[in-house]
């Protein structure tokens, strides 16, 4: 980051200066970087800065460097900026997210113009709370039962808080893999049964009675934890939007389970975690949204778990046919979803 940018961050946050900058990681597809900035003075010892660069990369990690992919990325950063400006600071202790401290005004995205997203400059700075300073100091690359439950707790409280939300300013349909935004991957899909059912799977999720805000990329890497792994906080809201909460839950479980066991054993484990999620969701709805019939919601969402799994499976099989997430359990659950559609 340039000295001028760092000085602007320090000045905006009433700090006397910058101690040092610590790289965290590059953003997916070459769109910038994530860094931790340590400050002298002021309220914040450190902050997280997401520096987003908009010139279209010429390389994609999996070969999808198309204009459509670029436009989707631009839209995703517009959505994330809107989320942090208008909604993030309303999240509660049980579904904690970093608060937005500053968004560089000279580099914000304009609204969509037709099929294109116009931008005012070639980069944007998003300055966020450092979750490590708030007790969420651990990032886990491997899951455990307590880690999985902490994330499902976060998802349940998040879905309860934003149940029946309008999603104004966010994706009308949340998640990065939904059918309308992935025509190239759909075209590449070789599974004819799944390809034929793709529209019906998508429609079933998008038209269910109960809609909430879904995180849209709720994988393990996008959660931070307390040292005892009892609580989680979430980051990375590029694909937040309206949707059935089962999309988040199915995608999350696909990111933390190993699928080495027989399908029947995996199914038993998944049932356990689903029961945990729904029990937490019911409790949270009672506290946050007492007017919503939690039992009716659960009866609506529970059959959609396999539908949501199959929907993501459809994307994976078109996007990366050799991906390890294509396994016996996913194939079996997808077959169950297709049978549900036929029934």
TAVENLIN-V674887 format. One record per run of one state. SS is the DSSP state (@ for helix, = for strand, . for the rest). FROM is the first residue (numbers start at 0). LEN is the number of residues. If there is no record, write none. Layout:
BEGIN
ss->SS from->FROM len->LEN
ss->SS from->FROM len->LEN
END
This chain:
BEGIN
ss->. from->0 len->2
ss->@ from->2 len->10
ss->. from->12 len->4
ss->= from->16 len->10
ss->. from->26 len->1
ss->@ from->27 len->3
ss->. from->30 len->1
ss->= from->31 len->9
ss->. from->40 len->5
ss->= from->45 len->8
ss->. from->53 len->13
ss->@ from->66 len->20
ss->. from->86 len->1
ss->@ from->87 len->3
ss->. from->90 len->2
ss->@ from->92 len->3
ss->. from->95 len->1
ss->= from->96 len->1
ss->. from->97 len->2
ss->= from->99 len->4
ss->. from->103 len->1
ss->@ from->104 len->3
ss->. from->107 len->1
ss->= from->108 len->5
ss->. from->113 len->2
ss->= from->115 len->4
ss->. from->119 len->3
ss->= from->122 len->7
ss->. from->129 len->1
ss->@ from->130 len->4
ss->. from->134 len->3
ss->= from->137 len->1
ss->. from->138 len->6
ss->@ from->144 len->17
ss->. from->161 len->9
ss->= from->170 len->1
ss->. from->171 len->7
ss->@ from->178 len->3
ss->. from->181 len->1
ss->@ from->182 len->6
ss->. from->188 len->3
ss->@ from->191 len->15
ss->. from->206 len->5
ss->= from->211 len->3
ss->. from->214 len->5
ss->@ from->219 len->3
ss->= from->222 len->3
ss->. from->225 len->6
ss->= from->231 len->3
ss->. from->234 len->6
ss->= from->240 len->3
ss->. from->243 len->2
ss->@ from->245 len->11
ss->. from->256 len->6
ss->@ from->262 len->26
ss->. from->288 len->5
ss->@ from->293 len->9
ss->. from->302 len->1
ss->@ from->303 len->16
ss->. from->319 len->8
ss->@ from->327 len->15
ss->. from->342 len->1
END
